[in-house]
Structures are given as structure tokens and as C-alpha cells.
């Protein structure tokens, strides 16, 4: 399984970016896809997730209303549309397939659970 994230870059506060994650895997449509991010000196944190079937979505409180996760199963691709970007959104963004989930439904980072791709850097200047 390979997950290739792209679309990061430098953007000003208030700007927008669209991240893409192309998955080289069978049965992509059956996996929940997620986006996580890791700022310098901080732990990797959950950003957004979208389920395989109904396409239900979840977001962290910090990005709710500004970011939109979507997927195109025909292209084996997940997206993260980011708008109204803030300097605190600066981080390396990672996509994941089948990210681990707690009993309360929240997603979390565990390098030994699920599938993880390399990151794409998003820098938001003030």
C-alpha cells in the first residue's frame, strides 16, 4: 500500500489550498481515509476523516467549517480542501487509510495501525 500526498505549499493567511492523496491499493473504496497533521515540536493530530460507504465525514474542532474532506473512489484519491487558512494550520499534512479509531469514535495516530503516507508541507504566512 502506498499513499502519495501532494498539494502543499506556501500561502498567506486567509488563503486556500487543496491537498490530494493518491492511494496505490486494492479496494480503495472500502477504506476510511483520513488526514492528520504535525506541526514542528508537536504530536501528529487528527484533522479529518471520510468513511468508505456513506461518505460520512468527521473534523477536528480546529478546522471544522474551514476544511472539507472528500474522495473520488474512481481515482483512488482523497482530498482535503482548506480555506481561510491560519498560521496555526502550518504543519506537515499526512493522509492515512484505515486510521485507528477509539471506542468513542475519534481517530488517532498510531504508526503501527492503518496505512500512512509521507507528508506534504503547508506553510501559512501571517
Secondary structure by P-SEA (a helix, b strand, c coil): cbbbbcbbbbbcccbbbbbbbbbcccccccbbbbccccccccccccccccccccbbbbbcccccccbbbbbcccccbbbbbbcccccccccbbbbbcccccccccbbbbbccccbbbbbbbbbbcc
